[in-house]
Amino acid sequence: MSDKTIHILLFTAGVDSYIAYYYLKYAKLIDPVPLYIDIQSRYSKVEIDRVRKILPETVIIEETLNLSTLELEDAFIPNRNALLLAVSSGKYYNYDNIYLYISNTVDDRIGDQSYDFFKSISDSLSKSLNKNVTVISSYWGTTFGKRDIVRWFIMNFPNKKQELLDNTFSCYNPKNGKHCLQCKACFRRNVALQDITILPFYNDDIIQHYLSEIEHGKISGKRAENIKQYIEKLKQRS
């Protein structure tokens, strides 16, 4: 009897995970199960609505994790990924080999999206469940940043370009189910999508924050260039 293996994509309505579904399926030839876990954050309701629209087959876990009391002012939730991975692997406990995909790119500099974190939590979950649990980035083996994955997507799925633009969602403070166009999540999304269109942004403090990060070397390379290009295009439109 062969071992049972499952591939789980931790799915949100964001650009990264939406494209990751197609990247895993068509570039890596992996058939992932998209899984959304409602953490009852300030943006969860809008995310669930978008998830059901863009990938109706997504498995949605509700009323299991309420992390709203841990949500900081900037929408950051400490240990968020660790908790999501624990719930995800527990749900599919009956499988012998569990692969859990997080859709981070080289742009991400968060501790719980690093190789060391993925290795450590893979080991911990494997020991806890007595299963083979592997946490991995959807884009490992590439040098893709957020803008790169958008370029890959529109080159391979040009008929879905408008769906990517209209239906994906990343916003910390949604207003009437729409992007606020004033938070850091909206800014990062706008930078990633600039090869499709230049979306407006209405928070000069956040723009200056990113320019300062670049000036002081905290953001560099391709990511810095993408940010500066987007800001320059914004100025040209105003």
N, C-alpha and C positions, 0 to 999 in steps of 0.2 A: 504494500500500500504506500503510495507516494505521499510526501509531506504536503500539507495544505499551505499555500502561500497566498497572501493578499497584499495589494499595493493601495495605500490610502493617501489621497491628496487632501491635506488640510486646506479647505477651500473657503474663500471669502468672495465678495463681489469685486475685489480689487483687480487692477490691471495685471499684477504679477501672477496671481493664482489663476485668473481666467486664461491667460496665455499658457501657463504651466500645464493646464489640462490638455491643451492641443499639442504642446511641446512633448509631453510624456507620451501621448497617444500616437503621434505621427512621426516624431523625430526619434524617440527612444523605443517605440513599439511596445509600450507598457499601457495596459488598460486600467487606469486608476479609478478607484471609487472616490468620487468627490464627497467630502464630509465637512459639514458646517456645524460648529458648536456654538450655541447661543450663550454668550457670557453676560448678557443683559447690560451691556454698556450703553452709553448715550446714543450710539449709532447702530445698535444691533437690529432694531426693527426695520430700518431702511435696508440694511444689508440682507436680511432674510427675504424681504420683498424682491430685491434685485437678484439674489441667488436663485429663487424659484423661477424667475423670469428667464435668466440666461442659461441655467443648467437645471431643468426640472428634475432630473434624476438624482440630484444631490441628496444625500442622506443628511437630515437635520436632527441634531440632538437638542432638545429644549428642556428646560427646568432641571438641569443637572448642575450647571455652574452659574453662580451669580457672583461675578467679580466687580459689580458696580461699586461696592463699598471700598474697593482697593484702587479705583481709578483716580489718578492724580489730575491736577488742573489741566495739564497738557494732553490728557487722554492716555498717558502711558500707564500700563498695568504691570507692576513687578511680577516676574515669574509666570507671565501669561502663557508663553509657549510651553514651559515645563508642565503646567496644569493641563493644557490642551492635549499634549502628547500622552500624558498619563490616562486621560479619559479615552482618547482615541484607541490606544493599545488595549485598554481594558474592554472596550466594546467588542473588539475582535479577538478576544481571548481564545476562542476555539481554533484559531489558526496557529500553525506551528511556526511559520515565518511571516513576520509582520513588517512591511516596509512603510514608513511614514515620511511623506514628502512635505517639506516646507518650501515656499516659493520665494526664497530670498535670492538676491542678486549681489554682484560684487559692490554695488552701491551701498549696501546695508552694513552698518558698523555697530550693530547692537549685539551685546554679549550673548544673548540667547539665540543668535543666528550664526554663530561661529562654528568652525570645524571642531574645536575643542569641546564646545557645549554639545554638539550633536554626538560626538564620540562618547562623552561621559554619560549622557542621558540614555544613549543606546545600551550601554553596559548596565546602567542602573535598572532600566525597564526590563531588560533580558533577565537579570537576576531576580527581580521582583516577581515576574510572571512565569519564570522558568520556560521562556520561549526565546526564539531568535528575533529580537526587535532591532531594526535598523532605522535610524533617523538620518535623513539625507536631504540635501537641497535638490529641488527639481532641476536646477541649472548647473549642477556640479559638472566639471569637465569642460566648462565654457568660461569665457571672460565677459559674459553678458552683463551689462548694466541695464537699468530700466528702459532707457531709450533703445538699447540694442534689441531687447526682446520685442518691443513694439515694431521695430523695423523688420525683425524676423517674421512676425505675425502677418504684417500687411503684405510682405512679399509672398508668403505662402498661402494666405487666406484673404486675398483682396476683397472678396465679396462679403467678408465679415468686418471690414474696417469700420463701418458705421455702427455696427452692433457693439464693437469694442468701445467706441467713443460714447455712445448713448446709454449703454446699459451697465458698464462697470461703475464701481462706486468706491471712493476712498475719501472720507471726510470725517473730521472729529466733531463737527457741530452742524449737522444737517438742518436745513430749514425747509419745512414742508416737503420733505423727501428729496430735496435737491442739495447739490454741493453749495457750501457757504462761500467758497472762493476766497476765503480769508485765513484758513488754517494751514499748518505745515503739510498735512496730508494732501490737501488740494494743491498746494504749490508743487509738491513732488510729482503728483499725477500730471499736472500741467506740463512740467518739464519733460516727462516721459512721452507725452502725446504730441509734442510740438511738430513732429513730422506729419501729423494728420491735420492739425489745426492749432492756432494760437488761442488758447482759452484765456479769458480775462482773470485778473487777480487783483484784489482790492485791499491788501494789507502791506503798506510800505515798511512797517517795522520788521515783518518777516523777510521781505526782500533784502533789507539792510542787514538782517541777521545772517543770511546766507552769504552775502557779499563780504561781510566781516570774517566769517568762517573761512572763506577762500583766501582773503588777504592774509590771515594769520596761519595759513597752512593746514587748517583742520580739515578742509575739503580740498582735494587736488585732482590732478589728472583729468581723465575723461569726464568724470562727474562734474568737476568745476567748470569745464568748458561747456557742458550741456546747460548748466545753470546760467552761465553768463550769456549764452546764445539766446536762451528763452527770455531773459530779462531785457536784452537788447531788442528782441522782436516785440516785446511788450511796449517799449518806449517808442518804437517806430509806428505802432498802431495808435498811440495816444495823440 
